[in-house]
Amino acid sequence: MADADPPSPAMAKAPSLTRPRPISRGRLVLLFTVMLVTAAGNTAMQSVMPSIGTALGVSDVWISLAYSWSAILWVGCAPIWAKRSDRRGRKSMMALGLIGFSTSMALCGIVLWAGLAGLIPALWTLVLFASCRALYGLFGSAAPPAVQAYVASRTPRAERTQALSLISSSFGLGTVVGPALAPLLIFPFIGLTGPFIAFAAIGVVTLMALRLRLPNDEPQFAARGAAFDAPYGNSGSARHDHKRKGEPEAAQTISEDDDDTLPGDIPDLAWRDARTTPWYIAGLLGGHAQAMTLGIAGFLVLDRLGLRADPMAGAGPVGIVLMVGAVATLLAQWGLIPTLHLGPRAATLSGMMLAIAGVTLFAVAQDLHAIALGFGIASLGFGLFRPGFTAGASLAVSRPEQGQVSGKVASINGAGFVYAPALGVWLYGHSDWLAFITVVLFCLAALLLGWRGLQADEDLTTERT
């Protein structure tokens, strides 16, 4: 019997076109840092804003509403930037996001400092703060979907939940670093606005590192010549050659840093795609519950500990509670998910169960220890839920669609902060129980609808041909 023919060069190259290349440790650290800095800056801001609002004499609900315009812009812009990253490269969108973050933090710090110094009235301080914060929603929304798409397109299906969990944990670590550093950054001259100025500078340093250390991944050629099926599609054909006469050979190749898909080959992903809709619904409901809990947390600490009369003293306890929640989030994403090998569905549903238990304890807590414990358990649940929902949406679609799904996931994450924090604070101002019952109902809805509609983990994580 004659030996089988050796594989053709095209067949020999097929695995490299259908399997994502592993991300080097250095690049992963850099991507992690991009997310870490923005998360730390935002949570440092959240830990001092209740005290700033009290010092300005502004109602709690107006402080929460000041974030809404930025969140609305985030919801609208994140999918646009994500789709643009498919054509302009992930690196350029990460850089744009860092520019938006740093500019917004610096301007917000200057405006709040002027308001606290009595240079502008409280009303105009809040209006200008909301306007400067909007820059983060407009341009800062470019970075998270680009990072997620970069990681998802280079990670095998069976490992994607853990990989995206690692990236998500950068937010968790940021929520430890931010509140921990915030009290240390309250300097004599700039006072409570110190964290804004400091993290604006840190964002600039991170931007420089990104520019220098991450290779350019901008697609160099139009999508003609070679077209590739979705690597996990059902057609079974890995490659179709449409080489034109006289076309340069370079136009037939894919850069080492590309996502194995040329820009014109990317299909449009509809919001109502049946593969992703259940994950979007779960993410929207759970995201609203988490946003309401975060919105209430700072004000609850000030009230339960009797610190309304001393805003400067409130930054420390609020930071402690947020840090406990952040550590719990890291425990979920660095410990429970990889150790228990939780798939997207298991992580999402178990996360909602833990969130319900934590929010219930948080609602009845009267001292710092009980408040921190309840918030920590709730954060443990949300720490399981968010990477579960993110990975589930990613695994539900093909690799060429990763940029678009990451943009929609980022949009859903932002949607939770359009009105949910202000709604939570408004309800909390009328009745503690009404606010927390609403949070629990969001969690229950995510749990029940997710139980019925989310795909099984074994179906999602199995490699496809």
C-alpha positions in Angstrom: 0.0 0.0 0.0 1.4 3.3 -1.0 2.2 5.9 1.5 -0.3 8.8 1.7 0.6 12.0 -0.1 2.2 14.6 2.1 0.0 17.5 3.1 0.0 20.4 0.8 1.4 23.7 2.0 -2.1 25.1 2.2 -3.2 22.2 4.5 0.0 22.5 6.5 -0.8 26.2 7.2 -4.4 25.5 8.1 -3.9 24.9 11.8 -2.2 28.3 12.2 -5.2 29.9 10.6 -7.8 28.2 12.7 -6.1 28.0 16.1 -5.4 31.2 18.0 -1.8 31.9 18.9 -1.1 32.1 22.6 -0.6 35.6 24.1 2.8 36.1 25.5 3.1 36.9 29.2 4.5 40.4 28.5 1.5 41.3 26.3 -1.0 39.9 28.8 0.5 41.9 31.6 0.2 45.1 29.4 -3.4 44.3 28.6 -4.1 43.6 32.2 -2.5 47.0 33.2 -4.7 48.9 30.7 -7.8 47.5 32.3 -6.4 47.8 35.8 -5.6 51.5 35.6 -9.1 52.5 34.3 -10.8 50.4 37.0 -8.6 51.7 39.8 -9.2 55.3 38.7 -12.9 54.9 38.5 -13.3 53.2 41.9 -10.9 55.7 43.5 -13.3 58.3 42.2 -16.4 56.4 43.5 -14.8 56.2 46.9 -14.4 60.0 47.3 -17.5 61.2 45.4 -20.0 60.7 48.3 -17.7 62.9 50.4 -17.3 65.4 47.6 -21.1 65.6 47.2 -21.6 66.1 50.9 -19.0 68.8 51.0 -20.6 70.6 48.0 -24.1 70.3 49.7 -25.4 68.3 46.7 -28.2 65.7 47.1 -27.0 62.1 46.8 -29.2 61.3 43.8 -27.7 64.2 41.8 -24.2 62.8 42.4 -25.4 59.5 41.0 -27.1 61.1 38.0 -23.9 62.9 37.1 -22.5 59.6 35.8 -25.6 58.9 33.7 -24.6 61.0 30.6 -21.2 59.3 30.5 -22.9 55.9 30.7 -25.4 56.7 27.9 -22.5 57.7 25.7 -20.7 54.5 26.7 -23.7 52.3 25.6 -23.8 54.0 22.2 -20.1 54.3 21.5 -18.7 50.9 22.7 -20.1 48.9 19.8 -18.9 51.5 17.3 -15.4 51.5 18.7 -15.4 47.7 18.8 -16.4 47.4 15.1 -13.8 50.0 14.3 -11.2 47.9 16.1 -11.8 45.1 13.6 -10.6 47.5 10.9 -8.1 49.8 12.6 -6.6 47.3 15.0 -7.1 46.6 18.7 -4.1 48.7 19.8 -5.3 52.0 18.4 -8.6 51.6 20.2 -6.9 50.8 23.5 -4.8 53.9 23.1 -7.9 56.0 22.3 -9.6 54.6 25.4 -6.6 55.6 27.6 -6.5 59.1 26.1 -10.2 59.5 26.9 -9.8 58.2 30.5 -6.8 60.4 31.3 -8.3 63.5 29.8 -11.6 63.0 31.6 -10.0 62.3 35.0 -7.8 65.4 34.8 -10.7 67.7 33.8 -13.0 66.3 36.4 -10.4 66.8 39.1 -9.9 70.5 38.0 -13.6 71.2 38.0 -14.3 69.5 41.4 -11.3 71.3 42.9 -12.7 74.7 41.7 -16.1 73.8 43.2 -14.7 72.7 46.5 -12.6 75.9 46.7 -15.8 78.0 46.1 -14.7 79.3 42.8 -17.8 78.1 41.0 -21.3 77.3 42.4 -22.2 73.7 43.3 -24.7 73.4 40.5 -22.2 74.4 37.8 -19.6 72.2 39.4 -21.9 69.2 38.9 -22.8 70.2 35.4 -19.2 70.7 34.4 -18.2 67.4 36.1 -20.9 65.5 34.2 -19.7 67.1 30.9 -16.0 66.2 31.6 -17.0 62.7 32.7 -18.8 62.3 29.4 -15.4 62.2 27.7 -14.8 58.9 29.4 -18.1 57.5 28.0 -17.3 58.8 24.6 -13.7 57.8 24.1 -12.8 55.6 27.2 -15.4 53.0 25.9 -12.9 52.1 23.1 -10.5 50.3 25.3 -12.4 47.4 27.1 -14.0 45.9 24.0 -10.6 46.1 22.2 -8.9 44.3 25.0 -11.6 41.6 25.2 -11.5 41.0 21.5 -7.7 40.8 21.5 -7.8 38.1 24.1 -10.8 36.2 22.9 -9.5 36.0 19.3 -6.2 34.5 20.5 -7.6 32.0 23.1 -9.0 28.4 22.5 -12.6 27.9 23.4 -11.9 25.6 26.3 -9.6 28.2 27.9 -11.6 31.3 27.1 -13.6 31.6 30.3 -10.4 31.5 32.3 -8.6 33.9 30.0 -11.5 36.4 30.0 -11.8 35.9 33.8 -8.2 36.9 34.2 -8.8 40.1 32.2 -12.0 40.8 34.1 -10.0 40.3 37.3 -8.0 43.4 36.4 -11.2 45.3 37.2 -11.4 43.5 40.5 -7.8 44.3 41.3 -8.4 47.9 40.3 -11.2 48.1 42.7 -8.8 47.1 45.4 -6.0 49.5 44.3 -8.3 52.4 43.7 -10.0 52.7 47.2 -6.7 51.7 48.8 -4.8 54.6 47.2 -7.6 57.2 47.3 -7.1 58.2 50.9 -3.4 58.4 50.4 -3.8 60.8 47.4 -5.8 63.4 49.4 -3.2 66.0 49.5 -3.4 69.3 51.5 -3.7 71.6 48.5 -5.9 69.6 46.1 -7.8 67.7 48.8 -10.4 65.2 47.7 -9.6 65.7 44.1 -6.1 64.3 44.4 -7.1 60.8 43.1 -8.4 62.3 39.9 -5.1 64.1 39.1 -3.0 61.1 40.1 -4.8 58.6 38.0 -4.8 60.9 35.0 -1.0 60.9 35.2 -0.9 57.1 35.6 -3.1 56.8 32.5 -0.6 58.8 30.5 2.2 56.5 31.6 0.2 53.4 30.7 -0.5 54.9 27.3 3.2 55.4 26.7 3.9 51.8 27.6 1.1 50.6 25.3 2.5 52.5 22.4 6.0 51.2 23.0 5.4 47.6 24.0 2.3 46.3 22.1 3.0 45.5 18.4 0.9 47.3 15.8 -2.0 45.1 14.7 -3.6 47.3 12.1 -4.7 45.3 9.1 -2.5 46.2 6.2 -4.5 44.9 3.2 -8.1 45.0 2.1 -10.1 41.8 2.4 -9.5 40.2 -1.0 -7.6 37.2 -2.1 -8.0 34.7 0.8 -11.2 34.5 2.7 -11.6 32.3 5.8 -14.6 30.7 7.3 -15.4 31.2 10.9 -12.9 28.8 12.6 -15.7 27.3 14.6 -18.3 27.4 11.9 -20.2 24.4 10.6 -19.2 24.5 6.9 -16.0 22.5 7.5 -14.0 24.4 4.9 -11.0 26.1 6.4 -9.9 28.2 3.4 -11.1 29.4 0.0 -8.5 30.8 -2.4 -9.6 33.7 -4.6 -6.2 34.8 -5.8 -6.4 37.3 -8.6 -3.9 37.4 -11.4 -1.1 39.8 -10.8 -2.1 40.4 -7.1 0.9 40.7 -4.8 1.5 37.7 -2.6 1.6 39.9 0.5 -2.1 40.6 0.0 -2.8 36.9 0.5 -1.2 36.7 3.9 -2.2 37.6 7.5 0.1 39.4 9.9 1.3 37.6 12.9 -0.6 40.1 15.1 -3.8 40.1 13.2 -6.9 38.2 14.4 -6.7 35.7 11.5 -9.6 37.6 9.8 -9.3 40.3 7.3 -11.6 43.3 7.7 -14.0 42.6 4.9 -14.6 39.0 6.0 -16.3 40.1 9.2 -20.1 39.4 9.3 -22.5 41.8 10.9 -23.7 40.6 14.3 -27.2 41.7 15.1 -28.3 42.6 18.6 -31.2 40.0 18.4 -29.0 37.2 17.2 -30.5 34.1 18.9 -27.0 32.8 19.9 -26.3 35.8 22.1 -29.6 37.2 23.2 -30.0 35.1 26.4 -26.5 36.2 27.5 -27.2 39.8 26.8 -30.4 39.6 28.9 -28.6 38.0 31.8 -25.9 40.6 31.6 -28.3 43.5 31.5 -30.3 42.3 34.5 -27.2 41.3 36.6 -25.5 44.5 35.6 -28.3 46.6 36.8 -28.2 44.8 40.2 -24.5 45.3 40.5 -24.7 49.0 39.5 -27.5 49.7 42.0 -25.5 48.0 44.8 -22.4 50.1 44.0 -24.4 53.2 43.8 -25.9 52.7 47.3 -22.7 51.4 49.0 -20.9 54.7 49.7 -24.0 56.5 51.0 -25.0 53.6 53.1 -21.6 53.6 54.8 -21.9 57.3 55.6 -25.4 56.8 57.0 -24.9 53.6 59.0 -21.7 54.9 60.6 -23.0 58.4 61.2 -20.3 60.2 59.0 -22.5 62.6 57.1 -21.2 65.5 59.2 -17.6 64.7 58.5 -17.1 64.1 54.7 -13.3 63.8 55.0 -13.6 61.0 57.5 -16.0 59.1 55.2 -13.5 58.4 52.5 -11.6 55.8 54.6 -14.6 53.5 55.6 -16.1 53.7 52.1 -12.7 52.7 50.7 -12.5 49.7 53.1 -15.9 48.4 52.1 -15.1 48.7 48.4 -11.7 47.0 49.0 -13.4 44.1 50.7 -15.7 43.7 47.7 -12.8 43.9 45.3 -10.8 41.2 47.1 -13.9 39.0 47.0 -14.2 39.7 43.2 -10.6 38.6 42.8 -11.2 35.5 44.8 -14.0 34.6 42.4 -12.0 35.3 39.3 -8.5 34.2 40.3 -9.5 31.4 42.6 -13.0 29.9 42.2 -13.3 30.0 38.4 -10.0 28.4 37.5 -9.9 26.0 40.5 -13.5 24.7 40.0 -13.2 25.0 36.2 -16.5 26.8 36.0 -18.0 27.3 32.6 -20.0 30.4 31.6 -23.4 29.1 32.6 -22.3 27.8 35.9 -20.4 30.9 36.8 -23.3 33.2 35.8 -26.0 31.3 37.7 -23.9 30.6 40.8 -22.9 34.2 40.8 -26.5 35.4 40.9 -27.2 33.1 43.9 -24.3 34.4 45.9 -25.2 38.0 45.0 -28.7 37.5 46.4 -27.3 36.2 49.7 -24.8 39.1 49.9 -27.2 41.9 49.1 -29.6 40.6 51.8 -26.9 40.7 54.4 -25.7 44.1 53.2 -29.3 45.4 53.6 -29.5 44.6 57.3 -25.9 45.4 58.3 -25.4 48.1 60.9 -21.7 48.2 61.6 -18.6 48.4 59.4 -17.8 44.6 59.8 -21.2 43.4 58.7 -21.5 46.0 55.9 -18.1 44.9 54.5 -19.0 41.2 54.8 -22.4 41.6 53.0 -20.8 43.7 50.3 -18.0 41.2 50.0 -20.4 38.2 49.5 -22.4 40.2 46.9 -19.1 41.1 45.1 -18.1 37.4 45.1 -21.3 36.7 43.3 -20.9 39.5 40.8 -17.3 38.5 40.4 -18.5 35.1 39.1 -21.4 36.4 37.1 -19.6 39.0 35.0 -16.8 36.9 33.4 -19.4 34.1 33.0 -21.7 36.3 31.0 -18.8 37.8 29.1 -17.3 34.4 28.2 -20.7 33.0 27.3 -21.4 35.7 24.8 -17.9 35.3 23.4 -18.2 31.5 23.0 -21.6 31.8 21.4 -20.2 33.4 18.2 -17.3 32.7 15.9 -13.9 34.2 16.1 -14.4 36.8 13.4 -17.3 38.2 15.4 -15.4 38.7 18.6 -14.8 42.4 18.0 -18.6 43.0 17.6 -19.7 40.9 20.5 -17.1 42.5 22.8 -18.5 45.9 21.8 -22.1 44.8 22.6 -20.9 43.3 25.9 -19.2 46.6 26.8 -22.4 48.4 25.9 -24.5 46.2 28.1 -22.0 46.7 31.0 -22.4 50.5 30.5 -26.2 50.3 30.2 -26.3 49.2 33.9 -24.9 52.6 34.9 -27.2 54.8 32.8 -29.9 55.1 35.5 -29.5 52.1 37.9 -27.1 53.8 40.4 -29.4 56.9 40.6 -32.5 54.7 40.8 -30.9 52.7 43.6 -29.9 55.9 45.5 -33.3 57.5 45.0 -35.1 54.3 46.3 -32.6 54.1 49.1 -33.4 57.7 50.1 -37.1 56.8 50.4 -36.8 53.3 51.9 -33.8 51.0 52.5 -35.9 47.9 52.0 -37.4 49.1 48.7 -33.9 49.7 47.2 -32.6 46.3 48.2 -35.7 44.4 47.3 -35.4 45.9 43.8 -31.7 44.7 43.6 -32.7 41.2 44.6 -35.5 41.1 42.0 -33.0 42.0 39.3 -30.8 39.1 40.5 -33.7 36.7 40.6 -34.8 37.6 37.1 -31.3 37.0 35.8 -31.1 33.7 37.6 -34.5 32.4 36.4 -34.2 33.6 32.8 -30.6 32.4 32.7 -31.5 28.9 34.0 -34.0 28.5 31.1 -32.2 30.2 28.3 -28.4 29.9 28.6 -26.5 27.3 26.7 -24.9 24.4 28.5 -21.2 24.7 29.3 -20.3 21.5 27.5 -21.8 22.8 24.3 -20.1 26.2 24.5 -16.5 25.0 25.4 -16.3 22.1 22.9 -13.9 22.8 20.1 -15.6 22.8 16.7 -14.4 22.1 13.2 
